[in-house]
Amino acid sequence: MRQLKGFFNLTESNALRNLVGCVFVIILFGLMNTPMHPVVGEYRYVPDLPIPDHPPCPPGSDCAIVHTCSPGPDLEFTTSWTATGSNRMMSSPYTIELTGDGILDIVVGTGIEGDVTGSILALDGSNGTPLWETPATGEMFASAQFAHLDGDDTMDVILGGRNHQLLAVSGSNGSLIWQFDSDNDERNQWYQFYTGQFIDDQNQDGVQEWLTSNGGDPTKGPSAPRDNGYLMIISGATGEILAVADTPDGRETYMSPILYHPHPLMEFEVLFGTGGETWDGGLWATSIDAIMTGDISDAQRIVDPVPGIAKGVMAPPSIADMNLDGIQDLIVSTFDGRLITLDGRNYSEIWIIDVKEHASDETVTDAESWSSPAIGYFTDDAVPDVFAHYVYGAFPDYIGSTSLLTDGATGEILWMEETNHTSFTSPLAVNLDGDGRDEVLMIRGAGGLFSETETYTFHNTASVLNTCGMNLTNIYTRDYMSIGTPTVADLDSDGNLELITTTTTGYSHSSATWTVTRMDLNASTPDYLSWAAYLGTNYDGVHESG
C-alpha cells in the first residue's frame, strides 16, 4: 500500500473531521470479561434481571441456529433516477414522506466549506425532482432529523453544519422556521453543529426539543490547541437555547450525541464523545437533567483514552443487545483503533479488539475510525454481529483501509479484508436475499484509490458481502467520492427495496457538484431492516431487531 502523503491539505483535513456520520472500525479476537468501568452513575438504576451465560447461544441452545442462510441471487439494480446540483455533499441522505403521495422523499445537506455556503435539500422520492432547497451560510454536513415543529401535518426538518449553522425548516415547502442565533450571550464562540436527536418537551410548549453537540474549530491545524465543545438542548419550536454545558474534560467534541435507554426500568442517558484526531478524549454518559442544569461535570466516562495516545471518540456508538439479557449494550469504535462492546448493565467489557494487532502489514501502527459499526445478523445465532471499517495511517496521512466482520457473541473476527481504498462511509446491514440473514452493503474508496502508478484516483466502489459464504461482490464503481452513508428503504411500499447513494466531485473547490441516485434493487423488503442508514434504520443509533 502506498501512503497518501500530503493529499489532504488543511481544508480537506477539516472536511474529513466531520465525517461522523460516516465513519469505521477494524478489530479482532479479544475476549475480556474484566470490567473496565464497573461504577454505575447515581442516576442509573440497574433492574434485577438474570445475567445470561457467556457467550450466549451455545451449541444446542434454542437461540443457536435461528438465522440460517442460503446462497441467494446476486444483487442487481436498475437506476430509477439521478439528481445533480452545485456544492459538495458530505451529508447522509435520510428519507421522510413530504408530499402526501405515499412515497418517501429524500432530505440531505449540501455545501462548500471554503465558500461558506450550503443548503438543506429535499428531493421527490419518485423522480428525484427538487421539492425545495433552503440556503445556509455554511456547509450542511450533518444529517436531517424530523419532527412536527410548525403545527401542520407534514414532518419538519432540523439539520446543522459548519459556521454554527443550525436550521429548522418546514417539510412542506422548506421555509425557515428558525435559525440558530450565534449572537446570543450564552458563549463567546460557537462552532459546528452535528446530527442531533429529538427529546421530550422540556419547556412545556407541546413541541419536542433538540439535543445536539457543538464543537470543532476548522480554523485550527491538526495539533493546535482546541477549545472545549458543548452539549446543547434547543427549543424545537423557536431555536432558543434552553441549556448549554461544557464538556467535562475541556476537550473538543465531534460526536453526534445519542439518546440511550438500556432498559424500560432504567433511566435515559445521553452519550457523547470528546477528543479528536490529535487530542485525547473518551466516551461519556450523562443525563438530560444534568444538561438542563448547564453542568455535566459529573458525567461518567465509560471509555477511557489509551495513555499516551492523543486520539478521542468521534464516531457515535451503536446500540444492540449483545448478550440477550434484555438490556441494550454499546458497540464503540474509537479513533485510536479499538472496537469495544460494553455491557449496558454496568459498562463492563464484553469483548474488545485492537485492529493494529491484526494488520497483515506489521508496520501499521495506526488504525482510525470515522464511522459507527453496522449491527446485523451475520451468523446462525440470535446474537447481533458487528461489521466495521478502519483506515490505516494517522490523520491526515492514510495508506489504505480494512473491513472486518466480528461475531457478536465472542468477538472473533470471521472475515477481514485489507484494501488500498480509503473508507469513510458507514457500512449497512440488510437482508437482501430473503434468507433470514443480513448481508453487508458497503461503499469504499470514499476518498479515492491508490493505483499501481501511485496516482490517487477519485472513485468509489459499492460491494455486497454475502455472509453465508463470506463472498464479496462489487455491484458498481463510479467516478468521484462517496462520503455520505447510503440509505436502503422501501420508498414506495411496493415490497421491494431501493438504495439511495450520493457522490461529490471534490472537498473544497468552488466548482464541486453533488449527485443523488435512486437504484431499484432486486431485493424483497424483509420484515425488518437491521442497519439501513447512518445511525441505523431509525436514525437513532439503535439496532433494529424486528
Secondary structure, DSSP 8 states (H G I E B T S, - for coil): ---BTT-S-HHHHHHHHTGGGS-----------S-S-----TT----------SSSS-TTSTTSS-S---------EEEEEEEEEESB--S--EEE--SSSSS-EEEEEEEETTTTEEEEEEE-TTT--EEEEEEESS---S--EEE--SSSSS-EEEEE-STT-EEEE-TTT--EEEE--TTSSS-S---EE---EEE--SSSSSS-EEEEEEE--TTS-TTS-----EEEEE-TTT--EEEEEE-TTS-------EEE--STTS--EEEEE---SSS---EEEE-HHHHHHT--TT-EEEE---TT------S--EEE-SSSSSS-EEEEE-TTSEEEEE-TTT--EEEEEEGGGT-SSTT---EE--S--EEE--SSSSS-EEEEEEEEEETTEEEEEEEEEE-TTT--EEEEEEESB---S--EEE--SSSSS-EEEEEE-SS-EE-TTS-EE-EEEEEEEETTTTEEEEEEEEESB--S--EEE-TTSSSEEEEEEEEES-SS-TT-EEEEEEEEEEEE--S--SB-STTTTTTSSB----
